[in-house]
């Protein structure tokens, strides 16, 4: 899920007070009315405002590798009942690292090994909430005659364990021979005759009353009129005493029986009634009405069924005051009835959803206060107190925030020092804030966020030095780039300001950085570039608001539209072809956005948009575009292709193949053949599929399509030929692709040259790609394989500068250092990247280096952390086994 913690309400008073916003002031009606050099620092200041980064409500341990390693070790040794809680903590670590897929996998593991129905319900709802927007996948799977009910409603009554109830025997009395074996109960205006022994067997109180030393034991008529049960209810009790089952009874009668069972301690009857009532909970209204009764009568099955309905309707149910009052008003005993021993898990989920809806609300605070009350372990306290403190800080409740940050910090959450310092800074104690962060920096292994936070309490060169250090330690932090770019712009150094922000946007498509670049372009009156970035923002987040939330990005886009050249459909396709060929992904997104505003075939365009978004590592937006492509498909065979891609992207390869074949059966099309070939090639099931893939791609190329897609098909076909050792055929494919300007084919042709032992030609081919491609970090990385070590090191250093998230350069440099017997330097090179990127290959190599130098504990730590990322990685498992054998 995308967190809304960093978003702001557009109607927030602090956003609109004192601002006279007029976008038209930047968009001069007459082009060139103001010279481009006329902007002043004051006008730039009003346009470019860099907000301080939030202290985020995330669990961010000082050494995530150590924490993941410890969790993995505990998972191997703990009791089954402890597994879900450990997986929850693991998911919180991955959330703090920004690893959404790994987080979901941890939640799925928790769901899979849940030891109670409550845990099953909670983690199932959590996963369902995380996968919002993917409901369409279930519909598409259903069309393949495959159900997807993994996180659907459970039959709680059947999932709840059945208790072993004590068998209550008859109490023989001296006068038993004189007492009738039947007893009649007077209930209001009627009577129910029952088997005395069977009624007595329902509970000890009944046994005592009917067979013990009480007056009723001598009576054949017992008055139960004052016990709140109806004639129909008593008949059902009598039937149950004989059959041990309750028939089809209305809910009102079942509630009577539940109260009656509690009054007379009839545990077996109460349990049956509890389970029967659970089947009546099908709507939120049912759950709201029945949950208080479940609390009052201690009916755990009914309560769990009500809870399941509430959680299945997240996040909507948190807008229901009645639901919220049940969650917030639940006492410890009621929580036990509702959720067993999983209260912390429940309120952790509810708090997260509430924060995503609106972190400032009183509901969010109250749910987090519940979470704090339930926190027992140090890790739970770190998570709960830090989250509550962040919300208090956002609400400007500084005293409470400071106290809760301090509790989290004392529990071991070092990142909470950022909140403590922030409160000190707000209260005018910047020197104290600076001192606190300096103390953390000197006491621990420094991390990027520490220097970023300290920079907020200094000025001038000292501030810039801290920001530079923050970027060096963690190049993924956005604030340092934004601050430096804004500072350069205020100094009228537009060129270097753009270079600075482009450094980050080259590898991380952050919306706030795109917004800043738009502001830089507006200040320079470069409307063409500005609208390109506006379109990228609107593609990623259609409702995005700019300039501290004061104006919708779409509004600025509309205003800018009047100041840029308009294209007809043919010109748009030419522009798209130009940008796609130059590997300008953001430029391509902009062209597609323009085309979607016209009457063009939207299905095809949304599909192209999804391909670009995947390339830009924006999977959520890509999924949304692919769903829109399906919705706007012009024909059935086109819709089937998009459904196939939806299934493929969510791991349903067999069903994706089925969709491709259905589409082909209706009409032979490029996209259907391409989909089928892609799925077969990527499944890797059987090497003999190569011939089939080649045939399918050849069939695709015979079908009508544009040069963009045909270039991709030729490139893929070349790759299959290379894998089959048919280098001449591969070269022909790549050459044909290049003739229609599929620029990425240079990489394939370079590989062919290399396999022909012509490294120089391979190097030259990759150089051509570097020169043509706007985004060329991967091209430098690939070229490094075709040159001598010195040039390789230069190319890989360039890769790290362009995209510090690419891990191969770190691994290569570390291997070179290891070959030179500089073991500590090699490990330090890997550690540099590991500190900001959780990557299995980096951890694997570092574990091997630790093993090589005999540091078994460190090797074992890295093995366990790596296996947290991929528990089934065979090489890691083998390395861990080998290292384990060396442990004393």
SVG drawing of the C-alpha trace seen along z (x, -y; Angstrom):
<svg xmlns="http://www.w3.org/2000/svg" viewBox="-50 -41 97 88">
<polyline fill="none" stroke="black" stroke-width="0.4" points="0.0,0.0 1.0,-3.6 1.3,-5.4 -0.5,-8.8 1.7,-9.9 3.7,-12.2 0.6,-13.7 -1.1,-16.8 -4.7,-17.8 -5.3,-20.4 -7.5,-22.4 -5.0,-22.5 -5.0,-26.0 -1.2,-26.2 -1.1,-25.5 -3.4,-28.3 -3.0,-31.0 -1.1,-33.9 -0.6,-32.7 -2.0,-34.5 -1.4,-31.7 -1.8,-32.5 -0.2,-30.0 -0.8,-32.4 1.9,-34.7 4.4,-32.1 2.8,-31.4 3.1,-34.6 0.4,-34.9 3.0,-36.3 5.9,-34.0 9.1,-35.8 7.4,-38.7 9.9,-38.2 13.6,-37.4 14.7,-34.0 17.4,-35.6 15.0,-37.9 14.1,-35.7 15.3,-36.9 16.1,-35.0 12.9,-36.3 10.7,-35.0 12.5,-31.7 12.1,-31.6 8.3,-31.9 8.2,-29.2 10.7,-26.6 10.0,-25.7 11.8,-22.6 9.9,-21.2 11.8,-19.4 11.5,-15.6 9.0,-14.0 10.2,-11.7 8.4,-8.7 6.4,-6.3 8.5,-3.3 10.5,-0.7 14.1,-1.5 16.6,0.5 20.2,-0.7 21.5,2.5 18.7,4.2 21.0,7.0 21.5,8.0 17.8,7.7 16.8,9.9 19.5,12.4 18.2,12.6 14.6,13.0 15.6,15.8 17.5,17.6 14.5,17.3 12.2,18.5 14.3,21.7 14.1,22.4 10.9,21.0 7.6,22.6 5.0,22.7 2.8,20.2 5.6,17.6 6.0,17.7 3.3,15.1 4.7,12.5 8.2,12.9 7.0,12.6 5.1,9.4 8.4,7.9 10.2,9.0 7.5,7.4 8.0,4.1 11.7,4.2 11.0,4.7 8.4,1.9 11.0,-0.5 13.4,0.5 10.7,-0.2 10.7,3.4 6.9,3.9 7.2,7.3 9.3,8.7 6.9,7.2 4.0,8.9 5.9,12.2 6.5,11.9 2.8,11.2 1.9,14.2 4.3,16.3 2.6,15.1 -0.8,16.0 0.3,19.4 1.7,20.4 -1.0,18.7 -1.6,20.8 -5.1,19.5 -8.1,18.5 -7.7,14.9 -4.2,14.7 -5.5,16.2 -8.3,13.6 -5.9,10.7 -3.2,11.5 -5.6,12.5 -7.3,9.1 -3.9,7.4 -2.9,9.1 -6.2,8.3 -5.8,4.7 -2.2,4.6 -3.5,6.0 -6.3,3.4 -6.7,2.6 -5.8,6.2 -9.4,7.5 -9.6,7.7 -7.1,10.6 -9.8,12.7 -12.3,11.9 -9.8,12.8 -8.8,16.0 -12.5,16.9 -12.8,16.7 -10.1,19.4 -12.2,21.6 -9.7,21.0 -10.8,19.5 -8.7,17.1 -10.1,17.2 -6.9,17.3 -7.8,14.4 -11.6,14.7 -13.9,15.2 -13.2,18.1 -15.8,20.4 -14.8,19.3 -17.0,21.8 -15.2,24.8 -11.8,23.2 -12.2,22.7 -11.0,25.7 -13.7,27.7 -13.3,28.0 -13.5,31.2 -16.5,30.7 -16.8,32.5 -19.4,35.2 -21.9,34.5 -23.3,37.7 -26.4,38.3 -26.3,37.9 -28.0,40.8 -30.2,39.9 -31.8,42.0 -35.3,41.1 -34.3,41.5 -36.7,44.4 -39.6,42.2 -38.7,39.3 -40.0,39.4 -37.4,39.8 -39.1,36.8 -39.3,33.2 -41.5,30.5 -40.4,26.9 -43.0,24.1 -41.9,21.3 -44.2,18.3 -47.6,19.7 -46.4,23.1 -44.7,26.2 -41.8,28.3 -41.3,31.9 -37.7,33.1 -35.7,36.1 -34.4,35.4 -31.1,37.1 -30.3,35.5 -31.1,32.0 -29.1,32.7 -26.1,33.7 -26.0,30.2 -24.3,28.7 -23.3,29.1 -26.0,26.5 -28.7,28.5 -27.4,31.8 -27.4,30.4 -30.9,28.8 -32.6,31.9 -30.7,34.7 -29.1,33.1 -30.2,31.9 -32.5,29.2 -36.3,28.9 -36.4,29.1 -35.0,32.7 -38.3,33.8 -40.5,31.9 -41.9,32.9 -42.8,29.3 -40.0,26.7 -40.8,23.0 -38.2,21.3 -40.5,18.4 -38.1,15.8 -35.0,17.0 -35.6,15.0 -36.2,18.0 -39.1,18.5 -41.2,21.6 -39.4,22.2 -36.0,21.6 -36.7,24.2 -37.9,26.7 -34.6,26.2 -32.7,26.8 -34.6,30.0 -33.8,31.1 -30.2,30.3 -30.0,32.3 -31.1,35.4 -29.3,34.8 -26.4,32.4 -27.3,30.2 -29.3,27.1 -31.7,27.0 -32.4,24.1 -33.4,21.4 -33.8,17.7 -31.1,15.5 -33.4,14.1 -34.0,17.6 -30.3,18.4 -29.5,15.3 -32.0,16.4 -30.4,19.8 -26.9,18.3 -27.9,16.2 -29.7,19.2 -26.6,21.4 -24.4,18.8 -26.9,18.5 -26.8,22.3 -23.2,22.9 -24.1,25.2 -20.7,25.0 -21.6,27.5 -24.8,25.8 -23.2,22.4 -20.5,23.5 -23.0,24.9 -25.1,21.7 -22.0,19.5 -21.0,21.4 -24.5,21.3 -24.8,17.5 -21.5,17.0 -23.1,18.1 -25.6,15.2 -22.8,12.6 -22.7,11.6 -22.7,7.7 -21.1,5.0 -24.5,4.1 -24.8,7.7 -21.4,7.5 -22.0,4.1 -25.2,5.5 -23.8,8.8 -20.3,7.9 -21.6,6.3 -23.6,9.4 -20.6,11.5 -18.7,9.4 -21.5,9.6 -22.0,13.4 -18.3,14.3 -19.0,15.8 -15.5,16.0 -16.7,17.7 -19.4,15.0 -16.9,12.3 -14.3,13.6 -16.9,13.8 -17.8,10.2 -14.2,9.2 -13.6,10.9 -16.4,8.9 -15.0,5.6 -11.5,6.4 -12.7,7.6 -14.1,4.1 -10.9,2.2 -10.3,-0.7 -14.0,-1.7 -15.1,-0.3 -12.7,-2.7 -15.0,-5.5 -17.9,-3.9 -18.1,-5.4 -19.9,-2.3 -17.1,0.0 -14.4,-2.4 -16.2,-2.6 -16.1,1.2 -12.4,1.3 -11.5,-1.6 -13.8,-0.6 -12.8,3.0 -11.4,3.9 -8.6,6.4 -11.3,9.2 -13.3,8.2 -10.1,8.1 -9.4,11.7 -13.0,12.7 -12.7,10.9 -9.1,11.7 -7.6,14.2 -4.0,13.5 -3.5,11.6 -4.5,8.1 -1.1,6.5 -1.4,7.9 -4.9,6.5 -4.2,3.0 -0.9,2.9 -3.0,3.5 -5.8,1.0 -3.2,-1.7 -1.4,-1.3 -4.7,-1.6 -5.7,-4.6 -2.4,-6.3 -2.8,-5.7 -6.3,-7.2 -5.4,-10.3 -2.6,-10.4 -3.9,-13.5 -7.3,-12.2 -8.2,-11.4 -9.1,-7.9 -5.5,-7.3 -4.1,-8.5 -6.5,-6.4 -5.7,-3.3 -2.0,-3.9 -2.5,-4.4 -4.2,-1.0 -1.2,0.4 1.2,-1.2 -0.8,0.3 -0.5,3.8 3.3,3.5 5.2,6.0 8.5,6.8 11.2,4.2 10.6,4.5 6.9,4.0 7.6,0.9 9.9,-0.5 7.3,-0.1 4.3,-1.3 5.8,-4.3 7.7,-5.6 4.6,-5.5 2.5,-7.3 5.3,-9.9 5.4,-10.6 1.6,-11.2 1.9,-13.4 4.6,-15.4 2.5,-15.8 -0.4,-17.1 2.0,-19.5 1.6,-17.9 5.2,-18.3 5.4,-17.4 3.7,-14.1 5.7,-13.4 9.0,-14.0 8.1,-11.6 7.0,-8.9 10.1,-9.3 12.2,-9.0 10.5,-5.8 11.1,-4.3 14.7,-5.5 15.2,-4.0 13.8,-0.7 16.5,-0.6 15.0,-2.4 17.8,-4.8 16.0,-6.4 13.6,-8.0 16.4,-10.4 15.4,-12.2 12.0,-12.9 13.6,-14.0 15.9,-16.4 13.0,-17.7 11.0,-18.7 14.1,-20.4 14.6,-22.3 10.9,-23.4 11.2,-24.7 14.2,-26.8 16.9,-24.5 18.8,-23.9 22.1,-23.5 20.7,-20.8 19.2,-19.0 22.5,-19.2 24.3,-17.9 21.9,-14.9 22.4,-13.8 26.2,-14.3 26.2,-12.0 24.3,-9.3 26.7,-9.7 29.8,-9.2 28.3,-6.4 27.1,-4.2 28.0,-3.2 26.9,-6.4 24.0,-6.2 22.8,-8.7 19.6,-9.7 21.7,-10.8 23.6,-13.4 20.4,-14.5 18.7,-15.1 21.7,-16.9 21.8,-19.2 18.5,-20.6 20.1,-22.3 23.0,-24.0 23.6,-26.5 26.0,-27.3 28.9,-25.0 28.4,-22.9 24.8,-22.1 26.0,-21.3 28.8,-19.1 26.3,-17.1 24.0,-16.7 26.8,-15.6 27.8,-13.0 24.1,-11.9 24.1,-11.3 27.4,-9.5 26.1,-7.1 22.6,-6.8 22.2,-8.1 18.4,-7.2 17.6,-10.1 15.7,-12.7 16.0,-15.8 19.8,-16.4 19.4,-16.6 16.4,-18.8 18.0,-21.2 21.2,-21.4 19.2,-22.0 17.0,-24.7 20.2,-26.4 21.8,-26.4 18.7,-27.9 18.6,-30.7 22.1,-31.5 20.9,-31.7 22.8,-28.5 20.1,-26.8 22.3,-24.4 23.8,-22.9 20.5,-22.9 18.9,-20.8 22.0,-18.5 21.6,-18.0 18.0,-17.0 18.5,-14.9 21.1,-12.9 18.3,-11.5 15.6,-11.3 18.0,-9.2 17.4,-6.2 14.5,-7.1 11.3,-8.6 10.2,-10.5 7.2,-12.7 8.5,-15.5 11.6,-15.6 9.7,-15.8 7.7,-18.6 10.8,-20.5 12.2,-20.0 8.9,-21.4 9.4,-24.5 12.9,-24.9 11.6,-24.7 8.8,-27.2 11.3,-29.6 13.3,-29.2 10.1,-29.4 10.9,-26.1 7.3,-25.1 7.9,-22.1 10.1,-20.4 7.8,-21.4 4.7,-19.8 6.6,-16.7 7.2,-16.2 3.6,-17.2 2.4,-14.4 4.8,-12.0 3.4,-13.0 -0.2,-12.7 0.5,-9.3 1.9,-8.1 -0.6,-9.9 -3.6,-11.4 -4.7,-13.4 -1.3,-14.8 -1.3,-18.4 1.7,-20.7 3.1,-23.7 2.4,-22.6 -0.9,-21.1 -2.3,-24.5 -3.0,-23.5 -3.8,-20.3 -1.0,-19.2 -3.7,-18.7 -4.6,-22.4 -0.9,-23.5 -0.8,-21.0 -3.9,-22.6 -2.4,-26.1 0.9,-24.9 -0.9,-23.2 -1.6,-26.6 2.1,-27.4 3.5,-24.3 3.2,-23.1 0.2,-20.9 0.6,-17.7 -1.9,-15.8 -2.1,-12.0 0.6,-11.3 3.0,-13.8 2.3,-12.2 3.3,-8.8 6.5,-10.2 7.3,-11.9 6.7,-8.7 8.9,-6.8 11.7,-9.4 11.6,-9.3 11.2,-5.5 14.2,-5.1 16.3,-7.3 15.3,-5.4 13.6,-8.6 11.0,-6.9 9.6,-10.1 9.4,-11.8 7.6,-8.7 5.1,-8.8 4.4,-12.5 3.6,-11.7 1.3,-8.9 -0.4,-11.1 -1.1,-13.6 -2.4,-10.9 -4.8,-9.6 -6.3,-13.1 -7.4,-12.7 -9.7,-10.2 -6.9,-7.7 -7.3,-4.0 -6.8,-4.0 -6.3,-0.3 -3.1,-0.2 -1.9,-3.4 -2.5,-2.3 -0.7,0.9 2.3,-1.0 2.1,-3.2 2.2,-0.1 5.4,1.1 7.1,-2.2 6.0,-2.2 7.5,1.3 10.7,0.1 10.7,-2.9 10.1,-0.4 6.6,-1.7 4.7,1.6 1.6,0.2 1.1,-2.4 1.9,0.2 -0.9,2.5 -3.3,-0.4 -2.5,-1.2 -2.8,2.4 -6.2,2.6 -7.2,-0.5 -5.9,1.1 -8.2,4.1 -11.1,1.7 -10.6,-0.2 -9.8,2.8 -11.4,2.3 -11.9,6.0 -12.3,9.2 -8.9,10.6 -7.2,7.4 -8.8,7.7 -7.7,11.3 -4.1,10.2 -4.2,7.6 -5.8,10.1 -2.9,12.4 -0.4,9.7 -2.3,9.1 -2.1,12.7 1.6,13.0 2.6,10.0 0.9,11.6 2.6,14.9 -0.2,16.9 1.8,18.1 -0.4,21.1 -3.5,18.9 -1.6,16.2 -0.7,18.7 -4.4,19.8 -5.4,16.2 -2.9,15.8 -4.1,19.0 -7.7,17.8 -6.8,14.5 -5.0,16.3 -8.0,18.6 -10.1,15.5 -7.5,13.5 -3.9,14.0 -2.3,10.8 1.2,9.6 0.5,9.0 -1.1,12.4 1.8,14.3 4.3,12.0 2.6,12.7 2.6,16.4 6.3,16.4 7.2,14.2 5.4,16.4 7.0,19.6 10.5,18.1 10.3,16.7 8.8,19.8 12.0,21.7 10.2,25.0 11.8,26.8 14.8,25.8 13.0,27.4 10.6,24.5 13.2,22.4 12.0,23.7 8.4,22.9 9.3,19.4 11.2,18.8 8.2,19.9 5.8,17.7 8.0,14.6 8.3,15.2 4.4,15.5 4.2,12.2 6.5,10.5 4.2,11.5 1.3,9.7 0.6,6.0 2.2,3.8 4.2,0.6 8.0,0.4 8.3,0.0 6.8,3.4 8.4,5.1 11.7,3.9 11.1,5.4 10.1,8.7 13.2,8.8 15.3,8.0 13.7,10.9 14.1,13.2 17.8,12.4 18.1,13.3 16.5,16.7 18.8,17.4 21.9,16.5 20.7,18.9 20.5,21.6 24.0,20.8 22.6,19.4 24.8,16.3 24.3,15.4 20.5,15.5 20.8,13.5 22.9,10.9 20.4,10.6 17.6,10.0 19.5,7.3 20.6,5.6 17.0,5.6 15.9,4.1 18.5,1.4 17.3,0.5 13.9,-0.4 15.7,-2.2 15.2,0.2 18.2,-1.2 18.4,1.5 19.4,4.0 22.9,2.6 23.3,4.6 22.3,7.9 24.6,7.3 27.4,6.5 26.8,9.9 27.0,11.6 30.3,9.8 31.6,11.0 30.6,14.6 32.5,14.4 35.6,13.3 35.5,9.8 35.5,7.7 36.5,4.5 33.4,4.7 31.3,5.5 32.7,2.4 32.0,0.2 28.4,1.5 27.7,0.6 29.3,-2.8 26.7,-3.5 24.0,-2.6 25.5,-4.9 25.5,-7.7 21.9,-7.2 20.2,-6.3 19.1,-9.1 19.0,-6.6 22.2,-4.7 23.4,-3.3 22.7,0.2 24.6,-0.4 27.7,-1.4 27.3,1.6 27.1,4.0 30.0,2.3 32.2,2.9 32.1,6.6 33.9,5.9 36.9,3.9 40.1,4.1 40.1,3.8 41.0,0.1 38.2,-0.9 35.9,1.6 36.4,-0.2 35.8,-3.5 32.6,-2.4 31.3,-0.8 32.1,-4.0 30.0,-5.8 27.2,-3.3 27.3,-3.9 27.2,-7.7 24.2,-7.3 22.3,-4.6 23.7,-3.7 21.0,-1.1 22.6,1.2 24.5,3.8 26.9,5.4 29.5,2.5 29.8,3.0 30.2,6.7 32.8,6.3 34.9,3.8 34.7,5.9 35.9,9.0 38.8,7.0 39.8,5.9 39.5,9.4 41.8,10.7 44.3,8.0 44.1,9.4 42.4,6.3 39.8,8.2 38.7,5.4 38.3,3.0 36.3,5.6 33.9,6.1 33.6,2.3 32.7,1.9 29.8,4.3 28.8,2.9 28.5,-0.5 25.8,0.7 24.1,3.0 23.5,0.1 20.9,-1.4 19.9,1.6 18.8,5.0 20.1,7.3 20.6,11.0 23.6,11.0 25.5,8.4 24.8,10.3 25.8,13.6 29.1,12.2 29.9,10.6 29.0,13.8 31.5,15.7 34.2,13.1 33.5,13.4 33.8,17.1 37.1,16.8 38.7,14.7 37.4,17.0 34.8,14.6 32.1,17.3 29.7,15.2 29.6,12.5 29.2,15.0 26.4,16.7 24.7,13.3 24.8,12.5 23.6,15.9 20.5,15.6 19.8,12.1 20.1,13.2 17.7,16.1 15.2,13.6 15.2,12.1 14.9,15.4 14.4,18.5 14.7,20.9 18.0,19.6 19.9,22.8 23.4,21.4 22.7,19.4 21.3,22.5 24.5,24.4 26.7,21.6 24.8,21.4 25.2,25.2 28.9,25.0 29.3,22.0 27.2,23.7 29.5,26.7 32.4,24.3 30.6,22.7 32.2,23.8"/>
</svg>
